[in-house]
Amino acid sequence: SSGINAEYGGSVEEMVRDQSAARLQVRLWKGSKGLGFSVGGGLGTSQPPHIKRIYTGSVAHQCGRLQPGDVLTAVNGIDLSCHSHVEVVNLIRYMPLGEVTLNLTRPRGAAVR
């Protein structure tokens, strides 16, 4: 997995729940240091793309709504279900500076690690 560092700042939208998972849309401000989380999983692995680790002090950490195990479903409207681990990491890493919208699901009961 690759680390993605962050600068401070970000806002979060409310979760919308369905029967199988909590769905979240989180908007973070990407500065020159990135967003502040590492990614696990992806097409060709045994797990979907997900947040593996959140770095202390980062934008992702300060927003307070992301958790390790949250499944990344889209970034800035790009569906991640057909992307490999490396593709997901690079997509996030090379997003332009500014607002980044993450769509996630949080499985009920068990976290993806």
Secondary structure, DSSP 4 states (H G I P E B T S, - for coil): -----B-S-EEEPPPEE-SSEEEEEEEEEEBTTBBSEEEE--BTSSS-SEEEEE-TTSHHHHH----TT-EEEEETTEE-TT-BHHHHHHHHHTSPSEEEEEEEEEESS----
